Amino acid sequence: MNIKNWKCLVITFILCLSLAQLSFAAETAAEGDVKWYEMGLKSFEEEKLIDKLMEGRNYQREENDSNGWVSISCGEEYLGYGAGKLSYQKNDTSSTEGDLIFSFPLGLRGESKETARDQDKIEELSSWLMEICLTSENEQMNLVKSESYTAQQIQVQLDKALEYDDTLSGIIGNGVFKDYSKYVTFEYELSYERIPVMGYHELPEGFYMDIAAPTPVYIHGLVGDGSLIYLNMQGLFETKGSEKASMISQDEAQKTAMDSIADFIPDGSVKLKENRLEYVPIPDWNSTSEAPQKLVPYWYFEFEAEDENGETITQPVRINAMTGGDLSYGE
């Protein structure tokens, strides 16, 4: 077996092991108690960021006194970080490329076959990201997605999108994918006690679209031809303490979730597509600040149904695993 195939097997094994661990954690937690955490937004060690991302190059540094955001630049290369957030781009187009791949519905599926060079870079980044992101033995980071796209694949999809909606030209730009021939995405999921933190799986129509709350946790980036060109981290935090609480059963939570959607989803057509136990960053509902104050366990249910026109409706519901309250009502 050659080195390339061996590394593919290793990464596949790691992904499967991570999913198995998360499933085991949910089953174990379902048997009794669960923890909730007091939390604050994460602060980063600048020396570690510069050592890895700027690699000894001369740079300019600015700090915003009002919010503590630090900006570090070297030519077209940019690094910015503050409470719970980090943004890095290698050139003036890489952030646009990142936004397009992660946020824009490209309509194509990436391949899971990276070159040995891509795999080496992602393994190297994984080690470094864990070093700067994880602060306690209760935390874990899981590589949940890594896919490759050629620049031509992506550009073809963008051109097709413009045929249907020319107003997208200002967002997409022309010839964005010109600096690199191949792009590899990587996304990580953060977990506590092997229970995932809300973020990677979040649907656009989730509750964060309806109420004021902090952005879910995201750790994702782009490698272009074996070089890191884009990194975006949001919602990272540090825990300050924890308490145990009794947890309601999954069956009880599912019944509550079904009752909450009964008024607007047709009877008899509802299917449970996915369910899991996860942590959700929760702000102080009585404060104007969106900064999260607690990390609270919720049962997550994703339902599917057809409306009267035959269109598929997808509805996520989160039920507080300690109180049985519905998150869409701030409970």
Sequence and secondary structure as in RCSB ss.txt:
>XXXX:A:sequence
MNIKNWKCLVITFILCLSLAQLSFAAETAAEGDVKWYEMGLKSFEEEKLIDKLMEGRNYQREENDSNGWVSISCG
EEYLGYGAGKLSYQKNDTSSTEGDLIFSFPLGLRGESKETARDQDKIEELSSWLMEICLTSENEQMNLVKSESYT
AQQIQVQLDKALEYDDTLSGIIGNGVFKDYSKYVTFEYELSYERIPVMGYHELPEGFYMDIAAPTPVYIHGLVGD
GSLIYLNMQGLFETKGSEKASMISQDEAQKTAMDSIADFIPDGSVKLKENRLEYVPIPDWNSTSEAPQKLVPYWY
FEFEAEDENGETITQPVRINAMTGGDLSYGE
>XXXX:A:secstr
  HHHHHHHHHHHHHHHHHHHHHHHHHHHTTSEEEEEEEEE    HHHHHHHHTTT   EEEE TTT  EEEEET
TEEEEEETTEEEEESSTTHHHHHHHHHHS      BS   HHHHHHHHHHHHHHHHHH  STTEEEEEEEEEEEE
HHHHHHHHHHHHHH GGGHHHH SS TTS SEEEEEEEEEEETTEEBTTTT  TTSGGGTS      EEEEEEET
TEEEEEEEES EEEEEEEEEE   HHHHHHHHHHHHTTTS TT  EEEEEEEEEEEEE TTSS  SEEEEEEEEE
EEEEEE TTS EEEEEEEEETTT  BGGGT 
